[in-house]
Amino acid sequence: MVNILKREIVITADGSSTIRLCEEDECYHSVNGALAESLHIFINNGLNSFLNEKRASVEPIHKCISILEIGLGTGLNCVLTAIEALKHKDLIFNYIALEKYPVTVQELKCLNYEIFLGRDYNSILEKIHSVQWGVSEKILNNFNLTKIERDIKELEGDSLKGVISNVDIVYFDAFSPNIQPELWSREIFKGLFSMMSGGSILITYSSRGSVKIALRESGFTVKRLKGPSGKRHITLATRPDTF
């Protein structure tokens, strides 16, 4: 279990900031570039890859895209997804994020993502972190957000279906297997698999062998993808017969 005692803001290699857990020496994002990592993994190889495959398919794309993030953290993945949603006015995005240790208002003020993302980022981030926990609210005309202040372990298996079902994309951005191996278990992944829709994907930064084994044992088809700067590989997991 992660012991949240002290956190600090640090600057990563691409100039963007992240939060570091001092006692665990664990950062919320890659020290090789927080923004670059999120864009490469969750937006380009996650969201955009999913949408491109669906639009190229003979079957019509669903008008509603459901995304579940395991580990809201600073809100960077959520902000980037909302900004992408602005490019897809024909779609509705329902975004649910789990976070057991919410960041503080002071920590948010110290993040520098606005330098890279501009005014859209600033206004969207404020909305994201002002949303009440457990309540679905509209952030943009086509982007709805629900934040849940709980651990994925408390929602594993069938109980997770009561929170969200028919998920199209899972951003699995939990703390690393080094400090929270229980979050990367077959039981957790089975719970996720059971409530994901046909043609859905799970994308994560970890390419550890035990993680890929747990994903396969849960029913996923696993593919290794090129990682962002400083990381050789990431993992894409899909339900069988997708794409």
C-alpha positions, 0 to 999 in steps of 0.5 A, spaced: 500 500 500 502 506 498 503 511 504 502 518 502 506 522 507 509 527 503 509 530 495 513 535 491 512 538 485 518 536 480 520 538 473 521 533 468 525 532 462 520 536 457 519 541 462 512 539 464 511 538 471 509 532 475 508 530 482 513 526 486 512 521 492 518 523 496 518 516 501 516 512 495 521 516 490 515 515 485 513 520 480 506 521 477 509 521 470 515 519 467 521 524 469 523 523 461 517 528 460 510 528 463 506 531 458 510 527 452 508 521 456 501 522 457 500 524 449 504 518 447 501 513 451 494 515 453 492 520 447 496 517 441 496 510 442 490 509 446 484 514 444 486 516 437 488 509 435 481 507 438 478 512 434 482 511 428 481 504 428 473 505 429 472 510 423 476 506 418 471 500 420 465 498 416 461 498 422 459 505 424 462 508 430 458 509 437 456 516 438 458 515 445 465 513 447 466 511 455 473 512 458 475 509 465 482 512 468 485 508 473 489 514 477 486 521 476 492 524 479 494 531 476 488 530 471 493 531 465 490 525 462 483 527 463 485 534 460 488 532 454 482 527 453 477 533 453 482 537 449 481 532 444 474 531 445 473 538 442 476 536 435 470 530 435 464 534 436 460 528 433 461 524 439 460 524 446 465 522 451 463 520 458 469 520 462 470 516 469 476 517 473 478 513 480 483 516 485 484 514 492 489 520 493 486 527 490 491 532 489 491 539 493 489 545 491 496 548 492 499 542 488 494 544 482 497 551 482 504 549 482 503 545 476 505 548 469 501 545 464 498 551 461 505 553 458 504 548 454 497 547 453 494 554 453 488 557 455 483 551 453 487 547 458 487 552 464 479 553 464 478 545 463 483 543 468 479 548 473 472 545 471 475 538 472 478 539 479 471 543 481 467 537 480 464 534 486 466 527 487 461 521 485 457 526 481 457 526 473 458 533 471 458 536 464 465 539 462 464 541 455 458 540 451 460 533 449 465 531 455 462 528 461 466 527 467 465 523 474 470 522 479 470 517 484 474 517 490 476 510 491 481 505 490 480 500 484 481 494 489 474 496 492 471 496 485 474 489 483 470 484 480 462 484 479 462 490 483 465 495 478 459 494 473 455 498 478 459 504 477 460 503 469 459 498 464 460 498 456 467 501 457 471 503 450 477 505 453 481 504 460 487 508 461 491 504 466 495 509 470 496 506 477 502 507 481 507 502 478 507 495 480 514 496 484 510 499 490 503 497 488 503 490 485 496 488 488 493 493 483 496 489 477 493 483 478 489 478 474 483 479 479 483 487 477 484 485 470 478 480 470 474 485 473 475 490 468 475 485 462 468 484 465 465 491 464 469 493 457 465 493 451 466 489 444 472 492 441 475 495 447 482 497 449 486 497 455 492 502 455 498 502 460 505 504 461 507 498 464 510 492 460 512 488 465 512 481 464 508 479 470 503 485 468 502 482 461 501 475 463 496 477 468 492 481 462 492 475 458 490 470 464 484 475 464 482 474 457 485 480 453 490 479 447 496 483 449 501 487 444 507 491 446 508 498 443 514 502 442 514 507 448 515 514 449 522 517 451 526 513 456 521 507 456 522 502 451 515 499 451 508 500 453 502 495 453 496 495 449 491 490 451 484 488 447 478 484 448 479 478 443 476 479 436 477 487 436 480 491 430 
